[in-house]
Amino acid sequence: MARTSLAERQDIHNSEGPALCRACEARHRGICGALTPNQLVALSKHTARHAYGSDEELAATGDDVRRYANILSGVVKLTRLMADGRQQIVGLQFAPDFLGRPFKRQSDVSAEAATDVSVCSFPKSVIEGMIDQSPELGHRLHEQALKELDEARDWILTLGRKSATEKVASFLYLIASHVDPEHKAEDGPICFELPLKRADIADFLGLTIETVSRQITKLRKVGTIVVEHNRTVTVPDLRRLRECCEVDR
């Protein structure tokens, strides 16, 4: 094994924390942004990076929780399995979301890679110890939990009251707003790959595959979206797409 030079060791322990963490999106926008450089150095001794291909399982319902993770890239879908074998997508997580529920002994959802996904994972005991030591870390996790609660409430409205067109537009807007959270209407078009297959989109929205396809075609024909190769979506005007989330056209 190659030895780490003195210069490299000094770089790892500089005022900004470990070198690997400085280029990480979770360091700036995720929960690691709440940690001090010394805490990042301590956490980095226990972290491991993992890559998952589309449809690979990251965690299964009922698994003992031993590690948590930051999503570095890609989209993770959370699913619940019913007693009769039916499966329901109950949420999506994006970089740099924290994957897992602190202080829970077992997972109550399955986590599956919707796209190619990379994560940075760390032991449950280590991060929970840091939560006790760092009020800011606890605050960040609390903020994410509240954000997910707000999104769940919005999704209840989407599923319960919106038309098929509004549901599909809301799904596309959800993806677009997470792909580039800093994007503004005046910034121009935004382009992304659909992270779910049509069957999964239908499951997520409570629609049939045929209805999803019709509504995507409808949005495409009026110029709200441009679709290439069936999965690549360009939104010329994000404001116009947002309007479609609330008014059936």
C-alpha positions in Angstrom: 0.0 0.0 0.0 1.4 3.4 -0.9 2.4 5.7 1.9 0.7 9.0 2.4 3.2 11.9 2.1 3.5 14.6 4.8 2.1 17.2 2.4 -0.9 15.0 1.7 -1.6 14.4 5.4 -1.4 18.2 6.0 -3.8 18.8 3.1 -6.3 16.2 4.6 -6.2 18.0 7.9 -6.3 21.6 6.6 -8.9 24.1 7.7 -11.4 23.0 5.1 -11.5 19.3 6.2 -10.5 16.2 4.2 -9.5 16.8 0.6 -12.1 14.3 -0.6 -14.9 16.2 1.2 -14.1 19.6 -0.2 -15.3 18.5 -3.7 -18.4 16.7 -2.4 -21.8 18.2 -3.0 -23.0 16.8 0.4 -20.3 18.8 2.1 -21.8 22.1 0.9 -25.6 21.5 0.6 -26.0 18.3 2.6 -25.8 17.3 6.2 -21.9 17.3 6.2 -22.0 21.1 5.8 -23.0 21.2 9.5 -19.7 19.5 10.6 -16.5 21.2 11.6 -13.3 20.3 9.8 -12.2 18.1 12.8 -15.5 16.3 12.7 -15.2 15.7 9.0 -11.7 14.2 9.5 -13.1 11.9 12.2 -16.1 10.9 10.0 -13.9 10.3 6.9 -12.0 7.5 8.8 -15.2 5.5 8.7 -16.7 6.4 5.3 -16.9 4.2 2.3 -18.1 5.0 -1.2 -20.4 2.7 -3.1 -21.8 2.6 -6.6 -25.1 1.0 -7.6 -26.5 0.3 -11.0 -30.1 1.1 -11.9 -32.6 -1.2 -10.1 -30.1 -2.4 -7.6 -31.3 -2.5 -4.0 -29.5 -0.3 -1.4 -31.6 -1.4 1.6 -34.6 -3.7 2.1 -37.7 -3.3 4.3 -37.0 -4.9 7.7 -33.2 -4.8 7.4 -31.3 -3.8 10.6 -30.0 -0.3 10.1 -26.2 -0.4 10.5 -25.1 2.4 8.1 -26.5 5.7 6.8 -25.4 7.4 3.6 -25.3 10.7 1.7 -26.5 10.4 -1.9 -23.7 11.8 -4.1 -25.3 11.4 -7.5 -28.4 9.7 -9.0 -31.9 9.2 -7.8 -33.1 6.7 -5.2 -36.7 5.5 -5.0 -38.3 4.5 -1.7 -40.9 1.8 -1.8 -43.3 0.1 0.5 -44.4 -3.5 0.1 -48.0 -4.5 0.9 -49.1 -7.8 2.5 -50.4 -9.0 -0.9 -47.2 -8.3 -2.7 -48.1 -5.1 -4.3 -45.4 -2.4 -4.2 -45.9 1.4 -4.0 -43.3 4.0 -4.6 -43.6 6.4 -1.6 -40.8 8.8 -2.3 -37.7 9.8 -4.3 -34.4 11.0 -2.9 -31.8 13.0 -4.8 -28.2 14.2 -4.2 -27.3 15.4 -1.6 -30.1 13.9 0.5 -29.3 11.9 3.6 -30.5 8.3 3.2 -31.8 6.7 6.3 -33.7 7.5 9.5 -31.5 8.3 12.6 -32.2 6.3 15.7 -34.3 3.7 13.9 -33.3 0.1 14.4 -34.9 -1.3 11.2 -35.8 0.1 7.8 -39.5 0.5 7.1 -39.0 1.2 3.4 -36.9 -0.4 0.6 -34.4 1.9 -1.1 -33.6 1.1 -4.7 -31.5 2.8 -7.3 -33.8 4.4 -9.9 -30.7 5.5 -11.9 -27.0 4.8 -11.5 -26.3 6.0 -7.9 -23.2 6.7 -5.9 -23.3 7.2 -2.1 -21.0 7.9 0.7 -21.9 5.7 3.7 -20.9 5.7 7.3 -21.7 3.6 10.4 -24.9 4.4 12.3 -23.1 4.6 15.6 -20.6 7.2 14.4 -23.2 9.6 12.9 -25.6 9.2 15.9 -22.7 10.0 18.2 -22.0 13.2 16.2 -25.6 14.2 16.3 -25.3 14.3 20.1 -22.1 16.4 19.9 -23.3 18.8 17.1 -26.6 20.6 17.5 -26.1 22.0 13.9 -26.0 18.5 12.5 -29.2 17.6 14.3 -30.7 20.8 13.0 -29.8 19.9 9.4 -31.3 16.4 9.7 -34.4 18.0 11.3 -34.6 20.4 8.3 -34.5 17.5 5.8 -37.2 15.6 7.7 -39.4 18.7 7.6 -38.7 19.2 3.9 -39.7 15.6 3.2 -42.9 16.1 5.3 -43.8 19.2 3.2 -43.1 17.3 0.0 -45.3 14.4 1.3 -48.1 16.8 2.0 -47.8 18.3 -1.5 -47.9 14.9 -3.0 -51.1 14.0 -1.0 -52.6 17.0 -2.8 -51.2 15.9 -6.1 -52.6 12.4 -5.8 -55.9 13.3 -4.3 -57.0 16.4 -6.2 -55.0 17.1 -9.4 -56.0 16.0 -12.9 -53.8 13.6 -14.9 -52.1 16.4 -16.7 -51.4 18.2 -13.5 -50.0 15.1 -11.9 -47.6 14.4 -14.7 -46.5 18.1 -14.8 -46.0 18.0 -11.1 -43.8 14.9 -11.4 -41.7 16.6 -14.2 -41.4 19.7 -12.1 -40.3 17.7 -9.1 -37.5 16.2 -11.1 -36.5 19.5 -12.7 -36.4 21.4 -9.4 -34.1 18.7 -7.8 -31.8 18.3 -10.8 -30.9 22.0 -10.5 -32.3 23.6 -7.3 -30.7 26.9 -8.1 -32.3 27.2 -11.6 -34.3 30.3 -12.2 -36.9 30.9 -15.0 -34.6 33.5 -16.6 -31.7 30.9 -16.7 -33.3 29.3 -19.8 -34.0 25.7 -20.6 -33.3 22.8 -18.2 -32.6 19.3 -19.4 -32.7 16.0 -17.5 -33.1 12.3 -17.9 -36.3 10.8 -16.5 -35.2 8.7 -13.5 -38.2 6.4 -13.6 -39.6 4.1 -16.3 -43.1 4.8 -17.5 -44.5 2.0 -15.4 -42.8 3.4 -12.3 -44.1 6.9 -13.1 -47.6 5.5 -13.4 -47.2 3.7 -10.0 -45.9 6.9 -8.4 -48.8 9.0 -9.7 -51.6 6.4 -9.4 -52.2 6.4 -13.2 -52.0 3.9 -15.9 -49.0 3.7 -18.2 -51.2 4.7 -21.2 -52.4 7.8 -19.3 -48.9 8.9 -18.4 -47.8 8.5 -22.0 -50.8 10.5 -23.3 -50.2 13.4 -20.8 -46.5 13.5 -21.7 -47.5 13.7 -25.4 -50.0 16.5 -24.5 -47.4 18.5 -22.7 -45.0 18.0 -25.6 -47.4 19.1 -28.3 -48.2 22.4 -26.5 -44.4 23.1 -26.2 -44.2 22.8 -22.4 -41.6 20.1 -22.7 -39.4 18.6 -25.4 -38.8 14.8 -25.3 -35.9 13.0 -27.0 -35.1 9.3 -27.0 -38.1 8.7 -24.8 -36.2 9.5 -21.6 -34.5 12.9 -22.2 -36.7 15.9 -21.3 -36.0 19.5 -21.9 -38.1 22.2 -20.2 -37.8 25.4 -22.2 -39.6 27.5 -19.5 -39.7 26.2 -16.0 -42.3 28.8 -15.0 -44.7 27.5 -17.7 -44.3 23.9 -16.4 -45.0 25.1 -12.9 -48.2 26.7 -14.1 -49.3 23.3 -15.6 -49.0 21.8 -12.1 -51.9 23.8 -10.9 -54.1 24.4 -13.9 -55.3 21.7 -16.3 -54.8 22.7 -19.9 
